[in-house]
Amino acid sequence: MNFETDGERFPGYDIVLKQRGRGRWKWAVCGAGGEALMSGSECSRAAARYRAERALFLLLCANASRATSAAGRHTDGL
């Protein structure tokens, strides 16, 4: 039997927004350990938040796709 905790099955991610200088915002998507997985900068806070949430969505999609293929659910050739 394989006993996994929720932290192992569902990794946690955080979005960090920081203002850097005048009219510049840096964003980052960080893993549970605090390391930046994706990052960038934008000219407005709204744009930085949008890009960070978009990056998080793409990261979650990639993880779900990887988990599905690793579980062997596509054995029927689809």
C-alpha positions in Angstrom: 0.0 0.0 0.0 1.1 3.5 -0.7 0.2 6.1 1.9 0.6 9.7 0.7 0.0 12.8 2.6 -2.0 15.6 1.0 1.3 17.6 0.7 2.8 14.9 -1.5 -0.3 14.5 -3.7 -1.2 18.2 -4.0 1.8 20.5 -3.9 1.2 24.0 -2.7 2.0 27.1 -4.8 2.0 30.8 -3.9 1.8 33.9 -6.0 4.0 36.8 -4.9 3.7 40.4 -6.3 6.2 43.0 -5.4 6.5 46.6 -6.5 10.0 47.3 -7.9 10.7 50.9 -8.6 8.2 53.4 -10.1 5.5 51.7 -12.1 7.2 48.3 -12.2 5.8 45.1 -10.7 7.6 41.7 -10.3 5.6 38.5 -10.0 6.6 35.0 -9.1 4.9 31.6 -8.6 6.7 29.9 -5.8 6.6 26.2 -4.7 6.0 24.9 -1.2 9.7 25.3 -0.4 9.7 29.0 -1.3 11.7 28.6 -4.6 10.5 30.6 -7.6 9.2 28.3 -10.3 8.1 31.0 -12.7 8.7 34.8 -12.6 8.4 37.9 -14.6 7.7 41.7 -14.5 5.0 43.9 -15.8 4.2 47.6 -15.9 1.0 47.4 -13.8 -0.1 45.5 -10.8 -3.2 44.2 -12.6 -1.0 42.9 -15.5 1.4 41.3 -13.0 -1.4 39.6 -11.2 -2.9 38.3 -14.5 0.4 36.9 -15.7 1.1 35.3 -12.3 -2.3 33.6 -12.2 -1.9 32.5 -15.8 1.5 31.0 -15.0 0.0 29.2 -12.0 -2.9 27.8 -14.2 -0.4 26.5 -16.8 1.7 24.9 -14.0 -1.3 23.2 -12.6 -2.4 22.0 -16.1 1.1 20.5 -16.7 1.0 18.8 -13.3 -2.4 17.3 -14.0 -1.4 16.1 -17.4 1.8 14.5 -16.0 -0.2 12.8 -13.2 -2.7 11.4 -15.7 -0.1 10.0 -18.0 1.9 8.5 -15.1 -1.1 6.7 -13.8 -1.5 4.9 -17.1 -5.1 6.0 -17.8 -4.4 6.3 -21.6 -4.0 2.5 -22.1 -6.8 2.4 -24.7 -4.8 4.4 -27.2 -6.7 7.7 -27.0 
